[in-house]
Amino acid sequence: MKTIIKLVIAALIVHATWRAGNVYLRYYQFKDNIQQAAQFSSRRSESELHERVMTLAQQFEIPISPEAVHVKHADNHTLVDATYTERIELLPRYFYPWEFKVRVDTFVYVGK
C-alpha cells in the first residue's frame, strides 16, 4: 500500500512538472521572439510591432488580449510590456491561474 501511495504522489509531481514546464517553455519562447522582433524593429512602427507581438502570441498559443500589450518606440530604443494569465493544470482537473509578465527593453539594431 505504501508503494502505491508513493507512486501516485510521484505521478502527481511528474504531471504538475510537465504541465508547468510546457507553459514556461512557451513563455520563454514567446519572450525571446519578442526580444528579437523589438531588437530588429528599426523600420517598424509601434502598431506594426504590436501586430507582430500578437502574431507571436497566436503562434505560441499565448492567451493575451491586444489591450494587454504596450509598445513604446523611441529613436533607437524599444520597450514592450505584456501581461497575461494562463491556467496551469497542476493536478488533474485543478487549474491554477498564473500571471506572466513580459518586459522587453532593448536597443534597436540599425543596419547599414
PETATA-V745501 format. One record per backbone hydrogen bond with DSSP energy under -1.0 kcal/mol. NH is the residue of the N-H (numbers start at 1). CO is the residue of the C=O. If there is no record, write none. Layout:
BEGIN
nh	co
NH	CO
NH	CO
END
This chain:
BEGIN
nh	co
5	1
6	2
7	3
8	4
9	5
10	6
11	7
12	8
13	9
14	10
15	11
16	12
17	13
18	14
19	15
20	16
21	17
22	18
23	19
24	20
25	21
26	22
27	23
28	24
29	25
30	26
31	27
32	28
33	29
34	30
35	31
36	32
37	33
38	34
39	35
40	36
41	38
44	41
49	45
50	46
51	47
52	48
53	49
54	50
55	51
56	52
57	53
58	54
59	55
60	56
62	57
64	62
68	65
69	66
70	81
72	79
74	77
78	106
79	72
80	104
81	70
82	102
83	68
84	100
86	98
88	96
90	88
90	94
91	94
94	91
96	88
98	86
100	84
102	82
104	80
106	78
108	76
109	39
END
